[in-house]
Amino acid sequence: MSLPSSHGGSNPTTSNLPTTPKQLHGHERSILNPLSDEEALKIAGKKQVLKREWNFWACLGLAATTLTTWEGIGLTVSSTFLNGGPVGIIYGFIICLIGVLAIMLSLAEMASISPIAGAQYHWTAEHAPPRFQAFFSYVQGWLTVLAWQAALTSIAYLTSVAIQTLIIFNHASYDPKAWHLTVLMIGLSVIACVFVIFARAIVPHTEMVGGSLHVYVSRPVRIARATDTVRLFFFLVVIGILATSHKAPSADVWTKFIHQGWPHVPGISFCIGFLSPALSLAGADGVVHLSEETFNANRNIPRAMWMAVAINGAMALVYIIVILYAITDLDAVLNSPAGAIAELYFQATRNKNAANAMLAAIPIIAGFNMIGMYTSLSRLIWAFARDNGLPFSRFISHISPWNSTPNRAVLLAFLCTCILGCINLGNTTAFNSLLSLSTIAIYFSYGFPIALFFTRRFSKNPPVLGPWNLGRWGPAVNVVAILFGTFLTIFLPFPPISPITAQNFNWSGPMLAGVMILAIIDYFVEARHRFTGPLREIKDDTTSDSGGVVEQEKVVDKRSSNANLMDTGDGL
């Protein structure tokens, strides 16, 4: 059966996405008999061209450091003090954690069904009505690439801000300039890309180290066998603050509500305050783009996704409560030239060296974050190009034989980060909107495939669930995820301050709408002739020769994926 194109005609090159029992043709999915990694790729019509080197612990490390939730809260918490105050920070974070966990559980179910690097745009094609598969998949692909590219730029910027904060905190005469941040962003990106391209084999190990620095993992880090575990920045910061700080009254922590941003509409002020927790909890799905490099992907990827959110959320909630109790002079925190987090740490410890040690934790962990994000985004770009979703797709989707890595996709992500970083030189308002855009776009990219997946559950052709699934709770979790994603996409584009002016206007909403409109126009004008949905690179007995599915004419040669020194990590 061929999938009709979105403009009505038959499309002989569209993939036939086999997710029904008949199409699985003997590859029964169950908890007792899950598909192997090779079988899962074969059903998706893809060849194994990347080396499988990621086990569960490496995936969990990447997902955890991609979130860096407590560190992100520390860098962005000042914005929530204007819209919500302590009440908004604590209760808003709890609400956000529940919503994001529902989103990630929903995505994890789809990742278990189809553990593939394309992720959201591939799942959208799987679960969309047949006549709209190519169109929906194309728009979703551009949306996901945009979201992750904006998120990577945001992380590079925030990491640079953390470094600049350290400089300002220690050198009062330092005069910070916008171009300083841009140079730092480019320099950090160069370091991350060098790791991703030239040290690909040790990236899984570095992400385990980063995850251990970020959060306690009971399993020893293999690259550091001489020590049982790597010391943890989280406990250093939290215990240090608890041991040295004067404590604010409990009423200031649990009941103090501030709505200076929107003084006449406190409800909107509270909702706008979700930007900080939403940004800090977004991104655990980044590990799914490494599905084609992960052992037991249909189990390990879903587990890493939801566990990363749960672990980061628990740590961040503890961190939030600790820092709120440590604030004894809120005005000094909000007006500090070095930034709110520097003043907060100094106020808590009353020791500059201790504050410096705590501040240094943020850019160190963020450095691991950038390595993981460049790795993840490059695989997403490569996958979309593999399916002809990008201009110059054949060039971009090339796998370099000397390191089995999509180097051109890595360099494209680097180039886009540098270009977007230069916006900061001319218009800081537009660049700040880019930070909001990354959060809105990434949650919007979550919502569409989840909505299609939820709808398909009740169709005549329900999806065949993977070995990791939510069982009867799946539909309810999907509903929570859809409602929360809708809530965020409505309120996050709001300007942080009222009345609205050209200086404080949040351009993220119009920017997202503009990209979506351009993607739709591009599809109908040109892309529909080359993008027909996820392509099948191979044919097997799951697809009949009369089914209208043709083999992609040129694909990358298959390479061995067996060489590795890491176990499968199938411990949970």
Secondary structure, 3 states (H helix, E strand, C coil): CCCCCCCCCCCCCCCCCCCCHHHHCCCCCCCCCCCCHHHHHHHHCCCCCCCCCECHHHHHHHHHHHHCHHHHHHHHHHHHHHEEHHHHHHHHHHHHHHHHHHHHHHHHHHHHHCCCCCCHHHHHHHHCCHHHHHHHHHHHHHHHHHHHHHHHHHHHHHHHHHHHHHHHHHCCCCCCCHHHHHHHHHHHHHHHHHHHHHCHHHHHHHHHHHHHHHCCCCCCCHHHCCCCCCCCHHHHHHHHHHHHCCCCCHHHHHCCCEECCCCCCHHHHHHHCCHHHHHHHCCHHHHHHHHHHECCHHHHHHHHHHHHHHHHHHHHHHHHHHHHHHCCCHHHHHCCCCCHHHHHHHHHHCCHHHHHHHHHHHHHHHHHHHHHHHHHHHHHHHHHHHCCCCCCHHHHCCCECCCCECHHHHHHHHHHHHHHHCHHHHCHHHHHHHHHHHHHHHHHHHHHHHHHHHHHHCCCCCCCCCCCCCHHHHHHHHHHHHHHHHHHHHHCCCCCCCCCCCCCCCCHHHHHHHHHHHHHHHHHHCHHHCCCCCCCCCCCCCCCHHHCCCCCCCCCCCCCCCCCCCCCCCCC
